Structure formats: structure tokens, C-alpha cells
Amino acid sequence: HTEMSGTIRTELATWRHCSTACRLSCPQKDTFWDLIKDMTTRQNCQFIIASHSPILMTLPNSQLFEFNEIIEEKHYEETEHFTVLEQFLNTPEAFTRFL
């Protein structure tokens, strides 16, 4: 059992508060992504994260599970959230004409 440093505990508490209070923006997700990557590689931490964010889904060595009628392991490019975002970025006019 390894104690988590006070700095990391403080950072995680800050992120937990921020993610629930203001929903992470893209720059915040980048910083959060870096924090998680650092903690998983250098400090051997593990996380269970429930997210719709294609950005967070790209963490190295992550396992993604989609919960529908059955639970399936998926690659991030196979998730609905990734494909919808990709379609929107490739053809935004196809989405905005319905708004």
C-alpha cells in the first residue's frame, strides 16, 4: 500500500470539484489528461472514469467499456461520442442546418 502524496490528493480534489461544478473545458481536460497520464505511468495509479469525453477516452493503455443492453469493450474510435464528434468536425454544416 503506497500513500498518495498531499500534492496529488489536493490536485485530484480540485479536479473532482471542478469537473462537477463547471464541466471540464478542453484546456482543463488537457491538464487533467496530463495529470492522469503522469499518475498512471509514474505512480502506478489506476482510475475508473465515467465520461463522454473523446479527449479523456484517448488516455494511453485505457480500457473503454460501453454500457448498453450488454457491456462491450471498445476502442475510442468505435464509441458513439467519438464518431458523432468526428462527423460534426468533418461536416459541421450537416449538423447546424437542423438547429
Distance bins in CASP14 RR format, pairs under 12 A and 6 or more apart:
PFRMAT RR
TARGET T0000
AUTHOR 0000-0000-0000
RMODE 2
METHOD distances of the structure
MODEL  1
1 44 0 0 0 0 0 1 0 0 0 0 0
2 8 0 0 0 0 0 1 0 0 0 0 0
2 39 0 0 0 0 0 1 0 0 0 0 0
2 42 0 0 0 0 0 1 0 0 0 0 0
2 43 1 0 0 1 0 0 0 0 0 0 0
2 44 1 0 0 1 0 0 0 0 0 0 0
2 45 0 0 0 0 1 0 0 0 0 0 0
3 9 0 0 0 0 1 0 0 0 0 0 0
3 43 0 0 0 0 0 1 0 0 0 0 0
4 10 0 0 0 0 0 1 0 0 0 0 0
4 11 0 0 0 0 0 1 0 0 0 0 0
4 12 0 0 0 0 1 0 0 0 0 0 0
4 13 0 0 0 0 0 1 0 0 0 0 0
4 39 0 0 0 0 1 0 0 0 0 0 0
4 43 1 0 0 1 0 0 0 0 0 0 0
4 44 0 0 0 0 0 1 0 0 0 0 0
4 45 1 0 0 1 0 0 0 0 0 0 0
5 11 0 0 0 0 1 0 0 0 0 0 0
5 12 0 0 0 0 0 1 0 0 0 0 0
5 38 0 0 0 0 0 1 0 0 0 0 0
5 39 0 0 0 0 0 1 0 0 0 0 0
5 42 0 0 0 0 0 1 0 0 0 0 0
5 43 0 0 0 0 1 0 0 0 0 0 0
5 45 0 0 0 0 0 1 0 0 0 0 0
6 12 0 0 0 0 1 0 0 0 0 0 0
6 13 0 0 0 0 1 0 0 0 0 0 0
6 14 0 0 0 0 0 1 0 0 0 0 0
7 13 0 0 0 0 0 1 0 0 0 0 0
7 14 0 0 0 0 0 1 0 0 0 0 0
7 35 0 0 0 0 0 1 0 0 0 0 0
7 38 0 0 0 0 0 1 0 0 0 0 0
7 39 0 0 0 0 0 1 0 0 0 0 0
7 43 0 0 0 0 0 1 0 0 0 0 0
8 14 0 0 0 0 0 1 0 0 0 0 0
8 15 0 0 0 0 0 1 0 0 0 0 0
8 35 0 0 0 0 1 0 0 0 0 0 0
8 36 0 0 0 0 0 1 0 0 0 0 0
8 38 0 0 0 0 1 0 0 0 0 0 0
8 39 1 0 0 1 0 0 0 0 0 0 0
8 40 0 0 0 0 0 1 0 0 0 0 0
8 42 0 0 0 0 0 1 0 0 0 0 0
8 43 1 0 0 1 0 0 0 0 0 0 0
8 45 0 0 0 0 1 0 0 0 0 0 0
9 15 0 0 0 0 0 1 0 0 0 0 0
9 16 0 0 0 0 0 1 0 0 0 0 0
9 39 0 0 0 0 0 1 0 0 0 0 0
9 43 0 0 0 0 0 1 0 0 0 0 0
9 45 0 0 0 0 0 1 0 0 0 0 0
10 16 0 0 0 0 0 1 0 0 0 0 0
10 17 0 0 0 0 0 1 0 0 0 0 0
10 35 0 0 0 0 0 1 0 0 0 0 0
11 17 0 0 0 0 0 1 0 0 0 0 0
11 18 0 0 0 0 0 1 0 0 0 0 0
11 31 0 0 0 0 1 0 0 0 0 0 0
11 32 0 0 0 0 1 0 0 0 0 0 0
11 34 0 0 0 0 0 1 0 0 0 0 0
11 35 1 0 0 1 0 0 0 0 0 0 0
11 36 0 0 0 0 0 1 0 0 0 0 0
11 38 0 0 0 0 1 0 0 0 0 0 0
11 39 0 0 0 0 1 0 0 0 0 0 0
11 43 0 0 0 0 0 1 0 0 0 0 0
11 45 0 0 0 0 0 1 0 0 0 0 0
12 18 0 0 0 0 0 1 0 0 0 0 0
12 19 0 0 0 0 0 1 0 0 0 0 0
12 32 0 0 0 0 1 0 0 0 0 0 0
12 35 1 0 0 1 0 0 0 0 0 0 0
12 36 0 0 0 0 1 0 0 0 0 0 0
12 38 0 0 0 0 0 1 0 0 0 0 0
12 39 0 0 0 0 1 0 0 0 0 0 0
12 43 0 0 0 0 0 1 0 0 0 0 0
12 45 0 0 0 0 1 0 0 0 0 0 0
12 47 0 0 0 0 1 0 0 0 0 0 0
12 49 0 0 0 0 0 1 0 0 0 0 0
13 19 0 0 0 0 0 1 0 0 0 0 0
13 20 0 0 0 0 0 1 0 0 0 0 0
14 20 0 0 0 0 0 1 0 0 0 0 0
14 21 0 0 0 0 0 1 0 0 0 0 0
14 22 0 0 0 0 0 1 0 0 0 0 0
14 24 0 0 0 0 0 1 0 0 0 0 0
14 28 0 0 0 0 0 1 0 0 0 0 0
14 31 0 0 0 0 0 1 0 0 0 0 0
14 32 0 0 0 0 0 1 0 0 0 0 0
14 35 0 0 0 0 1 0 0 0 0 0 0
15 21 0 0 0 0 0 1 0 0 0 0 0
15 22 0 0 0 0 0 1 0 0 0 0 0
15 24 0 0 0 0 1 0 0 0 0 0 0
15 28 0 0 0 0 1 0 0 0 0 0 0
15 29 0 0 0 0 0 1 0 0 0 0 0
15 31 0 0 0 0 1 0 0 0 0 0 0
15 32 1 0 1 0 0 0 0 0 0 0 0
15 33 0 0 0 0 0 1 0 0 0 0 0
15 34 0 0 0 0 0 1 0 0 0 0 0
15 35 1 0 0 1 0 0 0 0 0 0 0
15 36 0 0 0 0 1 0 0 0 0 0 0
15 39 0 0 0 0 0 1 0 0 0 0 0
15 47 0 0 0 0 0 1 0 0 0 0 0
15 49 0 0 0 0 0 1 0 0 0 0 0
15 56 0 0 0 0 0 1 0 0 0 0 0
16 22 0 0 0 0 0 1 0 0 0 0 0
16 24 0 0 0 0 0 1 0 0 0 0 0
16 32 0 0 0 0 0 1 0 0 0 0 0
16 35 0 0 0 0 0 1 0 0 0 0 0
16 47 0 0 0 0 0 1 0 0 0 0 0
16 49 0 0 0 0 0 1 0 0 0 0 0
17 23 0 0 0 0 0 1 0 0 0 0 0
17 24 0 0 0 0 0 1 0 0 0 0 0
17 28 0 0 0 0 0 1 0 0 0 0 0
18 24 1 0 0 1 0 0 0 0 0 0 0
18 25 0 0 0 0 1 0 0 0 0 0 0
18 27 0 0 0 0 0 1 0 0 0 0 0
18 28 1 0 0 1 0 0 0 0 0 0 0
18 29 0 0 0 0 0 1 0 0 0 0 0
18 31 0 0 0 0 1 0 0 0 0 0 0
18 32 0 0 0 0 1 0 0 0 0 0 0
18 35 0 0 0 0 0 1 0 0 0 0 0
19 25 0 0 0 0 0 1 0 0 0 0 0
19 28 0 0 0 0 1 0 0 0 0 0 0
19 29 0 0 0 0 1 0 0 0 0 0 0
19 31 0 0 0 0 0 1 0 0 0 0 0
19 32 1 0 0 1 0 0 0 0 0 0 0
19 35 0 0 0 0 0 1 0 0 0 0 0
19 36 0 0 0 0 0 1 0 0 0 0 0
19 49 0 0 0 0 1 0 0 0 0 0 0
19 50 0 0 0 0 0 1 0 0 0 0 0
19 51 0 0 0 0 1 0 0 0 0 0 0
19 53 0 0 0 0 1 0 0 0 0 0 0
19 56 0 0 0 0 0 1 0 0 0 0 0
20 50 0 0 0 0 0 1 0 0 0 0 0
21 28 0 0 0 0 0 1 0 0 0 0 0
22 28 0 0 0 0 1 0 0 0 0 0 0
22 29 0 0 0 0 0 1 0 0 0 0 0
23 29 0 0 0 0 1 0 0 0 0 0 0
23 32 0 0 0 0 0 1 0 0 0 0 0
23 51 0 0 0 0 0 1 0 0 0 0 0
23 52 0 0 0 0 0 1 0 0 0 0 0
23 53 0 0 0 0 1 0 0 0 0 0 0
24 30 0 0 0 0 1 0 0 0 0 0 0
24 31 0 0 0 0 1 0 0 0 0 0 0
24 32 1 0 0 1 0 0 0 0 0 0 0
24 33 0 0 0 0 1 0 0 0 0 0 0
24 35 0 0 0 0 0 1 0 0 0 0 0
24 36 0 0 0 0 0 1 0 0 0 0 0
24 49 0 0 0 0 0 1 0 0 0 0 0
24 51 0 0 0 0 1 0 0 0 0 0 0
24 52 0 0 0 0 0 1 0 0 0 0 0
24 53 1 0 0 1 0 0 0 0 0 0 0
24 55 0 0 0 0 1 0 0 0 0 0 0
24 56 0 0 0 0 1 0 0 0 0 0 0
25 31 0 0 0 0 1 0 0 0 0 0 0
25 32 0 0 0 0 0 1 0 0 0 0 0
25 53 0 0 0 0 0 1 0 0 0 0 0
25 55 0 0 0 0 0 1 0 0 0 0 0
26 32 0 0 0 0 0 1 0 0 0 0 0
26 33 0 0 0 0 0 1 0 0 0 0 0
26 53 0 0 0 0 1 0 0 0 0 0 0
26 54 0 0 0 0 0 1 0 0 0 0 0
26 55 1 0 0 1 0 0 0 0 0 0 0
26 56 0 0 0 0 0 1 0 0 0 0 0
26 85 0 0 0 0 0 1 0 0 0 0 0
27 33 0 0 0 0 0 1 0 0 0 0 0
27 34 0 0 0 0 0 1 0 0 0 0 0
27 55 0 0 0 0 0 1 0 0 0 0 0
28 34 0 0 0 0 0 1 0 0 0 0 0
28 35 0 0 0 0 0 1 0 0 0 0 0
28 53 0 0 0 0 0 1 0 0 0 0 0
28 55 0 0 0 0 0 1 0 0 0 0 0
28 56 0 0 0 0 0 1 0 0 0 0 0
29 35 0 0 0 0 0 1 0 0 0 0 0
29 36 0 0 0 0 0 1 0 0 0 0 0
29 37 0 0 0 0 0 1 0 0 0 0 0
29 49 0 0 0 0 0 1 0 0 0 0 0
29 51 0 0 0 0 1 0 0 0 0 0 0
29 52 0 0 0 0 0 1 0 0 0 0 0
29 53 1 0 0 1 0 0 0 0 0 0 0
29 54 0 0 0 0 1 0 0 0 0 0 0
29 55 1 0 1 0 0 0 0 0 0 0 0
29 56 1 0 0 1 0 0 0 0 0 0 0
29 57 0 0 0 0 0 1 0 0 0 0 0
29 58 0 0 0 0 0 1 0 0 0 0 0
29 59 0 0 0 0 0 1 0 0 0 0 0
30 36 0 0 0 0 0 1 0 0 0 0 0
30 37 0 0 0 0 0 1 0 0 0 0 0
30 53 0 0 0 0 0 1 0 0 0 0 0
30 55 1 0 0 1 0 0 0 0 0 0 0
30 56 0 0 0 0 0 1 0 0 0 0 0
30 58 0 0 0 0 0 1 0 0 0 0 0
30 59 0 0 0 0 0 1 0 0 0 0 0
31 37 0 0 0 0 0 1 0 0 0 0 0
31 38 0 0 0 0 0 1 0 0 0 0 0
31 55 0 0 0 0 0 1 0 0 0 0 0
31 56 0 0 0 0 0 1 0 0 0 0 0
32 38 0 0 0 0 0 1 0 0 0 0 0
32 39 0 0 0 0 0 1 0 0 0 0 0
32 47 0 0 0 0 0 1 0 0 0 0 0
32 49 0 0 0 0 1 0 0 0 0 0 0
32 51 0 0 0 0 0 1 0 0 0 0 0
32 53 0 0 0 0 1 0 0 0 0 0 0
32 55 0 0 0 0 1 0 0 0 0 0 0
32 56 1 0 0 1 0 0 0 0 0 0 0
32 59 0 0 0 0 1 0 0 0 0 0 0
33 39 0 0 0 0 0 1 0 0 0 0 0
33 40 0 0 0 0 0 1 0 0 0 0 0
33 47 0 0 0 0 0 1 0 0 0 0 0
33 49 0 0 0 0 0 1 0 0 0 0 0
33 51 0 0 0 0 0 1 0 0 0 0 0
33 53 0 0 0 0 1 0 0 0 0 0 0
33 54 0 0 0 0 0 1 0 0 0 0 0
33 55 1 0 0 1 0 0 0 0 0 0 0
33 56 1 0 0 1 0 0 0 0 0 0 0
33 57 0 0 0 0 0 1 0 0 0 0 0
33 58 1 0 0 1 0 0 0 0 0 0 0
33 59 1 0 0 1 0 0 0 0 0 0 0
33 60 0 0 0 0 1 0 0 0 0 0 0
33 62 0 0 0 0 0 1 0 0 0 0 0
34 40 0 0 0 0 0 1 0 0 0 0 0
34 41 0 0 0 0 0 1 0 0 0 0 0
34 42 0 0 0 0 0 1 0 0 0 0 0
34 55 0 0 0 0 0 1 0 0 0 0 0
34 56 0 0 0 0 0 1 0 0 0 0 0
34 59 0 0 0 0 0 1 0 0 0 0 0
34 60 0 0 0 0 0 1 0 0 0 0 0
35 41 0 0 0 0 0 1 0 0 0 0 0
35 42 0 0 0 0 0 1 0 0 0 0 0
35 43 0 0 0 0 0 1 0 0 0 0 0
35 45 0 0 0 0 0 1 0 0 0 0 0
35 47 0 0 0 0 0 1 0 0 0 0 0
35 49 0 0 0 0 0 1 0 0 0 0 0
35 56 0 0 0 0 0 1 0 0 0 0 0
35 59 0 0 0 0 0 1 0 0 0 0 0
36 42 0 0 0 0 0 1 0 0 0 0 0
36 43 0 0 0 0 0 1 0 0 0 0 0
36 45 0 0 0 0 1 0 0 0 0 0 0
36 46 0 0 0 0 0 1 0 0 0 0 0
36 47 1 0 0 1 0 0 0 0 0 0 0
36 48 0 0 0 0 0 1 0 0 0 0 0
36 49 1 0 0 1 0 0 0 0 0 0 0
36 51 0 0 0 0 0 1 0 0 0 0 0
36 53 0 0 0 0 0 1 0 0 0 0 0
36 55 0 0 0 0 0 1 0 0 0 0 0
36 56 1 0 0 1 0 0 0 0 0 0 0
36 57 0 0 0 0 0 1 0 0 0 0 0
36 58 0 0 0 0 0 1 0 0 0 0 0
36 59 1 0 0 1 0 0 0 0 0 0 0
36 60 0 0 0 0 1 0 0 0 0 0 0
36 61 0 0 0 0 0 1 0 0 0 0 0
36 62 0 0 0 0 1 0 0 0 0 0 0
37 43 0 0 0 0 0 1 0 0 0 0 0
37 45 0 0 0 0 0 1 0 0 0 0 0
37 47 0 0 0 0 0 1 0 0 0 0 0
37 55 0 0 0 0 0 1 0 0 0 0 0
37 56 0 0 0 0 0 1 0 0 0 0 0
37 58 0 0 0 0 0 1 0 0 0 0 0
37 59 1 0 0 1 0 0 0 0 0 0 0
37 60 1 0 0 1 0 0 0 0 0 0 0
37 61 0 0 0 0 1 0 0 0 0 0 0
37 62 0 0 0 0 1 0 0 0 0 0 0
38 44 0 0 0 0 0 1 0 0 0 0 0
38 45 0 0 0 0 1 0 0 0 0 0 0
38 47 0 0 0 0 0 1 0 0 0 0 0
38 59 0 0 0 0 0 1 0 0 0 0 0
38 60 0 0 0 0 0 1 0 0 0 0 0
39 45 1 0 1 0 0 0 0 0 0 0 0
39 46 0 0 0 0 1 0 0 0 0 0 0
39 47 1 0 0 1 0 0 0 0 0 0 0
39 59 0 0 0 0 0 1 0 0 0 0 0
40 46 1 0 0 1 0 0 0 0 0 0 0
40 47 1 0 0 1 0 0 0 0 0 0 0
40 49 0 0 0 0 0 1 0 0 0 0 0
40 59 1 0 0 1 0 0 0 0 0 0 0
40 60 1 0 0 1 0 0 0 0 0 0 0
40 61 1 0 0 1 0 0 0 0 0 0 0
40 62 0 0 0 0 1 0 0 0 0 0 0
40 63 0 0 0 0 0 1 0 0 0 0 0
41 59 0 0 0 0 0 1 0 0 0 0 0
41 60 1 0 0 1 0 0 0 0 0 0 0
41 61 0 0 0 0 1 0 0 0 0 0 0
44 61 0 0 0 0 0 1 0 0 0 0 0
45 59 0 0 0 0 0 1 0 0 0 0 0
46 59 0 0 0 0 0 1 0 0 0 0 0
46 61 0 0 0 0 0 1 0 0 0 0 0
46 62 0 0 0 0 0 1 0 0 0 0 0
46 63 0 0 0 0 0 1 0 0 0 0 0
47 56 0 0 0 0 1 0 0 0 0 0 0
47 59 0 0 0 0 1 0 0 0 0 0 0
47 61 0 0 0 0 0 1 0 0 0 0 0
47 62 0 0 0 0 1 0 0 0 0 0 0
47 63 0 0 0 0 0 1 0 0 0 0 0
48 62 0 0 0 0 0 1 0 0 0 0 0
48 63 0 0 0 0 0 1 0 0 0 0 0
48 64 0 0 0 0 0 1 0 0 0 0 0
48 65 0 0 0 0 1 0 0 0 0 0 0
49 55 0 0 0 0 0 1 0 0 0 0 0
49 56 1 0 0 1 0 0 0 0 0 0 0
49 57 0 0 0 0 1 0 0 0 0 0 0
49 59 0 0 0 0 1 0 0 0 0 0 0
49 62 0 0 0 0 1 0 0 0 0 0 0
49 63 0 0 0 0 0 1 0 0 0 0 0
49 64 0 0 0 0 1 0 0 0 0 0 0
49 65 0 0 0 0 0 1 0 0 0 0 0
50 56 0 0 0 0 1 0 0 0 0 0 0
50 57 0 0 0 0 0 1 0 0 0 0 0
50 64 0 0 0 0 0 1 0 0 0 0 0
50 65 0 0 0 0 1 0 0 0 0 0 0
50 66 0 0 0 0 0 1 0 0 0 0 0
50 67 0 0 0 0 1 0 0 0 0 0 0
51 57 1 0 0 1 0 0 0 0 0 0 0
51 58 0 0 0 0 0 1 0 0 0 0 0
51 59 0 0 0 0 0 1 0 0 0 0 0
51 62 0 0 0 0 0 1 0 0 0 0 0
51 64 0 0 0 0 1 0 0 0 0 0 0
51 65 0 0 0 0 0 1 0 0 0 0 0
51 76 0 0 0 0 0 1 0 0 0 0 0
51 79 0 0 0 0 0 1 0 0 0 0 0
51 81 0 0 0 0 1 0 0 0 0 0 0
51 82 0 0 0 0 0 1 0 0 0 0 0
52 64 0 0 0 0 0 1 0 0 0 0 0
52 66 0 0 0 0 0 1 0 0 0 0 0
52 67 0 0 0 0 0 1 0 0 0 0 0
52 76 0 0 0 0 0 1 0 0 0 0 0
52 79 0 0 0 0 1 0 0 0 0 0 0
52 80 0 0 0 0 1 0 0 0 0 0 0
52 81 1 0 1 0 0 0 0 0 0 0 0
52 82 0 0 0 0 1 0 0 0 0 0 0
52 84 0 0 0 0 1 0 0 0 0 0 0
52 85 0 0 0 0 1 0 0 0 0 0 0
53 59 0 0 0 0 0 1 0 0 0 0 0
53 62 0 0 0 0 0 1 0 0 0 0 0
53 64 0 0 0 0 0 1 0 0 0 0 0
53 76 0 0 0 0 1 0 0 0 0 0 0
53 79 0 0 0 0 0 1 0 0 0 0 0
53 81 1 0 0 1 0 0 0 0 0 0 0
53 82 0 0 0 0 1 0 0 0 0 0 0
53 85 0 0 0 0 1 0 0 0 0 0 0
54 62 0 0 0 0 0 1 0 0 0 0 0
54 64 0 0 0 0 0 1 0 0 0 0 0
54 74 0 0 0 0 0 1 0 0 0 0 0
54 75 0 0 0 0 0 1 0 0 0 0 0
54 76 1 0 0 1 0 0 0 0 0 0 0
54 77 0 0 0 0 1 0 0 0 0 0 0
54 78 0 0 0 0 0 1 0 0 0 0 0
54 79 1 0 0 1 0 0 0 0 0 0 0
54 80 0 0 0 0 0 1 0 0 0 0 0
54 81 1 0 1 0 0 0 0 0 0 0 0
54 82 1 0 1 0 0 0 0 0 0 0 0
54 83 0 0 0 0 1 0 0 0 0 0 0
54 84 0 0 0 0 1 0 0 0 0 0 0
54 85 1 0 1 0 0 0 0 0 0 0 0
54 86 0 0 0 0 1 0 0 0 0 0 0
54 87 0 0 0 0 0 1 0 0 0 0 0
54 88 0 0 0 0 0 1 0 0 0 0 0
54 89 0 0 0 0 0 1 0 0 0 0 0
55 62 0 0 0 0 0 1 0 0 0 0 0
55 76 0 0 0 0 1 0 0 0 0 0 0
55 81 0 0 0 0 0 1 0 0 0 0 0
55 82 0 0 0 0 1 0 0 0 0 0 0
55 85 0 0 0 0 1 0 0 0 0 0 0
56 62 0 0 0 0 1 0 0 0 0 0 0
56 64 0 0 0 0 1 0 0 0 0 0 0
56 76 0 0 0 0 1 0 0 0 0 0 0
56 79 0 0 0 0 0 1 0 0 0 0 0
56 81 0 0 0 0 0 1 0 0 0 0 0
56 82 0 0 0 0 0 1 0 0 0 0 0
57 63 0 0 0 0 0 1 0 0 0 0 0
57 64 1 0 1 0 0 0 0 0 0 0 0
57 65 0 0 0 0 0 1 0 0 0 0 0
57 66 0 0 0 0 0 1 0 0 0 0 0
57 74 0 0 0 0 1 0 0 0 0 0 0
57 75 0 0 0 0 1 0 0 0 0 0 0
57 76 1 1 0 0 0 0 0 0 0 0 0
57 77 0 0 0 0 1 0 0 0 0 0 0
57 78 0 0 0 0 0 1 0 0 0 0 0
57 79 1 0 0 1 0 0 0 0 0 0 0
57 80 0 0 0 0 0 1 0 0 0 0 0
57 81 1 0 0 1 0 0 0 0 0 0 0
57 82 1 0 0 1 0 0 0 0 0 0 0
57 83 0 0 0 0 0 1 0 0 0 0 0
57 85 0 0 0 0 0 1 0 0 0 0 0
58 64 0 0 0 0 1 0 0 0 0 0 0
58 75 0 0 0 0 0 1 0 0 0 0 0
58 76 1 0 1 0 0 0 0 0 0 0 0
58 77 0 0 0 0 1 0 0 0 0 0 0
58 79 0 0 0 0 0 1 0 0 0 0 0
58 81 0 0 0 0 0 1 0 0 0 0 0
58 82 0 0 0 0 1 0 0 0 0 0 0
58 85 0 0 0 0 0 1 0 0 0 0 0
59 76 0 0 0 0 1 0 0 0 0 0 0
60 76 0 0 0 0 0 1 0 0 0 0 0
62 73 0 0 0 0 0 1 0 0 0 0 0
62 74 0 0 0 0 0 1 0 0 0 0 0
62 75 0 0 0 0 1 0 0 0 0 0 0
62 76 1 0 0 1 0 0 0 0 0 0 0
62 79 0 0 0 0 0 1 0 0 0 0 0
63 71 0 0 0 0 0 1 0 0 0 0 0
63 72 0 0 0 0 0 1 0 0 0 0 0
63 73 1 0 0 1 0 0 0 0 0 0 0
63 74 0 0 0 0 1 0 0 0 0 0 0
63 75 0 0 0 0 1 0 0 0 0 0 0
63 76 0 0 0 0 0 1 0 0 0 0 0
64 71 0 0 0 0 0 1 0 0 0 0 0
64 72 0 0 0 0 1 0 0 0 0 0 0
64 73 1 0 0 1 0 0 0 0 0 0 0
64 74 1 0 1 0 0 0 0 0 0 0 0
64 75 1 0 0 1 0 0 0 0 0 0 0
64 76 1 0 1 0 0 0 0 0 0 0 0
64 77 0 0 0 0 0 1 0 0 0 0 0
64 78 0 0 0 0 1 0 0 0 0 0 0
64 79 1 0 0 1 0 0 0 0 0 0 0
64 80 0 0 0 0 0 1 0 0 0 0 0
64 81 0 0 0 0 0 1 0 0 0 0 0
64 82 0 0 0 0 1 0 0 0 0 0 0
65 71 1 0 1 0 0 0 0 0 0 0 0
65 72 1 0 0 1 0 0 0 0 0 0 0
65 73 1 0 1 0 0 0 0 0 0 0 0
65 74 1 0 0 1 0 0 0 0 0 0 0
65 75 0 0 0 0 0 1 0 0 0 0 0
65 76 0 0 0 0 0 1 0 0 0 0 0
65 78 0 0 0 0 0 1 0 0 0 0 0
65 79 0 0 0 0 0 1 0 0 0 0 0
66 72 1 0 1 0 0 0 0 0 0 0 0
66 73 1 0 0 1 0 0 0 0 0 0 0
66 74 1 0 1 0 0 0 0 0 0 0 0
66 75 0 0 0 0 0 1 0 0 0 0 0
66 76 0 0 0 0 0 1 0 0 0 0 0
66 78 0 0 0 0 1 0 0 0 0 0 0
66 79 1 0 0 1 0 0 0 0 0 0 0
66 80 1 0 0 1 0 0 0 0 0 0 0
66 81 0 0 0 0 1 0 0 0 0 0 0
66 82 0 0 0 0 0 1 0 0 0 0 0
66 83 0 0 0 0 0 1 0 0 0 0 0
67 73 0 0 0 0 0 1 0 0 0 0 0
67 74 0 0 0 0 0 1 0 0 0 0 0
67 79 0 0 0 0 0 1 0 0 0 0 0
67 80 0 0 0 0 0 1 0 0 0 0 0
68 74 0 0 0 0 0 1 0 0 0 0 0
68 79 0 0 0 0 0 1 0 0 0 0 0
68 80 0 0 0 0 1 0 0 0 0 0 0
72 78 0 0 0 0 1 0 0 0 0 0 0
72 79 0 0 0 0 0 1 0 0 0 0 0
72 80 0 0 0 0 0 1 0 0 0 0 0
73 79 0 0 0 0 0 1 0 0 0 0 0
74 80 0 0 0 0 1 0 0 0 0 0 0
74 81 0 0 0 0 0 1 0 0 0 0 0
74 82 0 0 0 0 1 0 0 0 0 0 0
74 83 0 0 0 0 0 1 0 0 0 0 0
75 82 0 0 0 0 1 0 0 0 0 0 0
75 83 0 0 0 0 0 1 0 0 0 0 0
76 82 1 0 1 0 0 0 0 0 0 0 0
76 83 0 0 0 0 0 1 0 0 0 0 0
76 85 0 0 0 0 0 1 0 0 0 0 0
76 86 0 0 0 0 0 1 0 0 0 0 0
77 83 1 0 0 1 0 0 0 0 0 0 0
77 85 0 0 0 0 0 1 0 0 0 0 0
77 86 0 0 0 0 1 0 0 0 0 0 0
78 86 0 0 0 0 0 1 0 0 0 0 0
79 85 0 0 0 0 1 0 0 0 0 0 0
79 86 0 0 0 0 0 1 0 0 0 0 0
80 86 0 0 0 0 0 1 0 0 0 0 0
80 87 0 0 0 0 0 1 0 0 0 0 0
81 87 0 0 0 0 0 1 0 0 0 0 0
81 88 0 0 0 0 0 1 0 0 0 0 0
82 88 0 0 0 0 0 1 0 0 0 0 0
82 89 0 0 0 0 0 1 0 0 0 0 0
83 89 0 0 0 0 0 1 0 0 0 0 0
83 90 0 0 0 0 0 1 0 0 0 0 0
84 90 0 0 0 0 0 1 0 0 0 0 0
84 91 0 0 0 0 0 1 0 0 0 0 0
84 92 0 0 0 0 0 1 0 0 0 0 0
84 94 0 0 0 0 0 1 0 0 0 0 0
84 95 0 0 0 0 1 0 0 0 0 0 0
85 91 0 0 0 0 0 1 0 0 0 0 0
85 92 0 0 0 0 0 1 0 0 0 0 0
85 95 0 0 0 0 0 1 0 0 0 0 0
86 92 0 0 0 0 0 1 0 0 0 0 0
86 95 0 0 0 0 0 1 0 0 0 0 0
87 93 0 0 0 0 0 1 0 0 0 0 0
87 94 1 0 0 1 0 0 0 0 0 0 0
87 95 1 0 0 1 0 0 0 0 0 0 0
88 94 0 0 0 0 1 0 0 0 0 0 0
88 95 1 0 1 0 0 0 0 0 0 0 0
88 96 0 0 0 0 1 0 0 0 0 0 0
88 98 0 0 0 0 0 1 0 0 0 0 0
88 99 0 0 0 0 0 1 0 0 0 0 0
89 95 0 0 0 0 1 0 0 0 0 0 0
91 97 0 0 0 0 0 1 0 0 0 0 0
92 98 0 0 0 0 0 1 0 0 0 0 0
92 99 0 0 0 0 0 1 0 0 0 0 0
93 99 0 0 0 0 0 1 0 0 0 0 0
END
